[in-house]
Amino acid sequence: MAHALGMSAVVAGDPIWGTIDRHARAYAALDEALGRQEELEREWLARSADRDEAELVGDPRWVALQLELNALDDAEARAATALIRTKPSTAAGVVALPRHVASFRDRGYQWPAEVKRRVRAG
């Protein structure tokens, strides 16, 4: 039936696809911001070899980035938690969810504590 309707009909009918997409986007946004943090740290170290770390944490760019990272980390944790709260409703979704999880595990991703607790609790 999915072939006759097209894959988009299957995807549209299964809530797990949106949940997977939201998690992937949240993770990508967090990863991008972490890259900017590393870049700022490298920049600071390159021009500040003898400066105190307190100067970095007082930099307005650093402060703004930390606030952004906190918000992005929270969003990614909520999206990860939603993965375990959303039940796939199609065979394609049942296959897609563990593949998504495995792809993150293979990259060394650390799941939020809430997700780990819920998975252990069953």
Sequence and secondary structure as in RCSB ss.txt:
>XXXX:A:sequence
MAHALGMSAVVAGDPIWGTIDRHARAYAALDEALGRQEELEREWLARSADRDEAELVGDPRWVALQLELNALDDA
EARAATALIRTKPSTAAGVVALPRHVASFRDRGYQWPAEVKRRVRAG
>XXXX:A:secstr
 HHHH HHHHHHH HHHHHHHHHHHHHHHHHHHHHHHHHHHHHHHHH TTS HHHHHHSHHHHHHHHHHHHHHHH
HHHHHHHHHH    SHHHHHHHHHHHHHHHHTT    HHHHHHHHH 
